[in-house]
Amino acid sequence: MSFGIILMLLVAMTVHEVGHGFAAFRLGDDTAKRAGRLTFNPLAHIDPFWTLLLPAMLYFATGGRFMVGMAKPVPVNYLKLKNPRRDMVLVALAGPVVNVALAGTLAFLYKIANNEYLLYGAYLNLGLACFNMIPLPPLDGSRVLGGSLPPEWACKYFRLERYGFLLVTLFYFLGFLIPWVLTGVNFFCGVLGIPTLGQHFS
């Protein structure tokens, strides 16, 4: 695992969390800002499981062909948002959207420079976006789904967040996590006009 790949993953996770925090700030919640999380310093966003252990598990499970992780989630006080149910969804979507936008930029540069590290950077950002859209608390997909559920159902659904570590680990060992992420990454690769993971690593 090269230093360049690790650095690109840290950048992808950092901009993801800053995206969440900035969206929350614009929508009325300054919790992330007061916590010092609106920074591009990756050290402020590192989490032992999501940032270190999970990427290592995926890296070795796929023989070095794929890894993804996430940073420590930024704190958000949804009661401070202007429209809590709607804005919860917007804040959740902000992180993945930033990653897809960054992937698009890297894909464009890759077509010009034909630099493989730019392609890896696009893959990592797409993988992070797709991973976070899995509808398991505390991932972003759960906020999007929860925002569309009736309030009483959403309340029960979000109680699963205390088991987030176990749920993601179970999702991984049951063989659902990698196919979900790879399918999403390959879809966006087609949209961006870059080789899919299968094409690149075949």
C-alpha positions in Angstrom: 0.0 0.0 0.0 1.9 3.1 -1.2 2.1 6.4 0.6 0.4 8.1 -2.3 -2.7 5.9 -2.1 -3.0 6.4 1.7 -2.6 10.2 1.2 -5.3 10.2 -1.4 -7.7 8.2 0.8 -7.1 10.7 3.7 -7.8 13.6 1.4 -11.0 12.0 0.1 -12.2 11.3 3.7 -11.3 14.8 4.9 -13.1 16.7 2.1 -16.1 14.4 2.7 -16.4 15.4 6.3 -15.7 19.0 5.6 -18.5 18.9 3.1 -20.9 17.7 5.7 -19.8 20.3 8.2 -19.9 23.1 5.7 -23.4 22.1 4.6 -24.6 22.0 8.2 -23.0 25.4 8.9 -24.8 26.9 5.9 -28.0 25.4 7.0 -27.8 26.9 10.5 -25.7 24.5 12.6 -22.3 25.6 13.7 -21.5 22.6 15.8 -18.9 21.2 13.5 -17.2 24.6 13.2 -17.0 25.1 16.9 -15.6 21.5 17.2 -12.8 22.5 14.9 -13.9 20.0 12.2 -14.2 22.5 9.3 -10.5 22.0 8.6 -8.6 20.2 5.9 -6.1 18.8 8.4 -6.7 15.0 8.2 -5.6 14.5 11.8 -8.8 16.2 13.0 -10.9 13.6 11.2 -9.1 10.2 11.9 -11.2 7.4 13.6 -9.5 4.1 14.6 -12.1 1.8 13.0 -13.5 3.7 10.1 -10.2 5.4 9.0 -7.6 2.7 9.8 -9.0 -0.8 10.4 -11.8 -0.9 7.8 -9.6 0.3 4.8 -7.0 -2.3 5.9 -9.6 -5.1 6.0 -10.8 -4.2 2.5 -7.3 -3.8 1.1 -6.2 -7.2 2.2 -9.5 -8.9 1.4 -9.3 -7.7 -2.2 -5.6 -8.4 -2.7 -4.8 -4.7 -2.8 -7.3 -4.0 -5.6 -9.8 -2.0 -3.5 -10.2 -0.2 -0.2 -12.5 2.4 1.2 -13.1 3.9 4.7 -14.4 7.0 6.3 -13.3 9.6 8.7 -14.7 10.3 12.2 -18.3 11.7 11.5 -18.6 15.4 12.0 -21.0 16.4 14.9 -24.3 17.8 13.7 -27.1 19.1 15.9 -30.1 18.6 13.7 -32.3 20.7 16.0 -30.3 23.7 14.9 -31.0 23.2 11.2 -33.5 25.5 9.6 -35.6 22.6 8.5 -34.4 19.5 10.4 -35.9 16.7 8.4 -35.1 18.2 5.0 -31.7 19.6 6.0 -30.6 16.3 7.6 -30.9 14.7 4.1 -29.0 17.7 2.5 -26.2 17.5 5.0 -25.9 13.7 4.5 -25.7 14.1 0.8 -23.1 16.8 0.9 -20.2 14.5 1.7 -20.8 12.0 -1.1 -21.6 14.8 -3.6 -18.2 16.4 -2.8 -16.5 13.1 -3.4 -18.2 12.5 -6.7 -17.3 16.1 -7.8 -13.7 15.5 -6.8 -13.7 12.2 -8.6 -15.0 14.0 -11.7 -12.1 16.5 -11.5 -9.5 13.7 -11.1 -11.1 11.8 -14.0 -10.8 14.8 -16.2 -7.2 15.4 -15.3 -6.5 11.6 -15.8 -7.7 11.9 -19.4 -5.3 14.7 -20.0 -2.2 13.5 -18.0 -2.8 9.7 -18.2 -1.4 9.6 -14.6 -2.5 6.4 -12.8 -2.5 8.0 -9.4 -5.2 10.4 -10.7 -7.3 7.4 -11.6 -6.8 5.8 -8.2 -7.9 9.1 -6.6 -11.1 9.0 -8.6 -11.7 5.4 -7.6 -11.2 6.2 -3.9 -13.5 9.1 -4.0 -16.2 7.2 -5.8 -15.8 4.3 -3.4 -16.1 6.5 -0.4 -19.3 8.1 -1.8 -20.9 4.7 -2.6 -19.8 3.2 0.7 -21.4 6.1 2.7 -24.7 5.7 0.8 -25.2 2.3 2.3 -28.4 2.7 4.4 -26.8 1.6 7.7 -26.5 4.0 10.6 -24.3 6.0 11.0 -23.5 6.1 7.3 -24.9 8.9 5.1 -27.4 6.6 3.4 -29.2 6.1 6.7 -29.8 9.9 7.0 -31.2 10.0 3.5 -33.5 7.1 4.2 -34.4 8.3 7.7 -35.4 11.7 6.3 -37.9 10.0 4.0 -39.5 7.8 6.7 -42.4 8.8 9.0 -41.0 10.3 12.2 -41.9 7.4 14.4 -40.2 4.9 12.0 -37.2 7.1 11.6 -36.8 7.3 15.4 -36.7 3.5 15.7 -34.4 3.2 12.7 -31.8 5.6 14.1 -31.6 3.5 17.3 -29.6 1.1 15.2 -26.7 3.6 15.2 -25.3 2.3 18.5 -24.7 -0.9 16.6 -23.1 0.8 13.5 -19.7 -0.8 13.9 -21.3 -4.3 14.2 -23.7 -3.8 11.4 -21.0 -2.6 8.9 -18.7 -5.5 10.0 -21.6 -8.0 9.5 -22.4 -6.4 6.1 -18.8 -6.9 5.2 -18.5 -10.6 6.3 -21.8 -11.5 4.7 -20.4 -10.4 1.4 -22.7 -7.4 0.8 -20.4 -4.5 1.3 -17.9 -5.0 -1.5 -20.4 -5.8 -4.3 -22.5 -2.7 -3.3 -19.5 -0.4 -3.4 -18.0 -1.9 -6.6 -21.3 -1.7 -8.4 -21.7 2.0 -7.6 -18.1 2.8 -8.5 -18.3 1.1 -11.8 -21.6 2.9 -12.6 -19.9 6.3 -11.9 -16.8 5.2 -13.9 -19.1 4.8 -16.9 -20.7 8.2 -16.3 -17.2 9.8 -16.0 -15.8 7.9 -19.0 -12.9 6.2 -17.2 -12.1 2.5 -17.0 -14.1 0.5 -14.5 -12.3 -1.3 -11.7 -12.6 -4.6 -13.6 -11.2 -3.1 -16.8 -8.3 -1.4 -15.0 -7.2 -4.4 -12.9 -7.9 -7.2 -15.4 
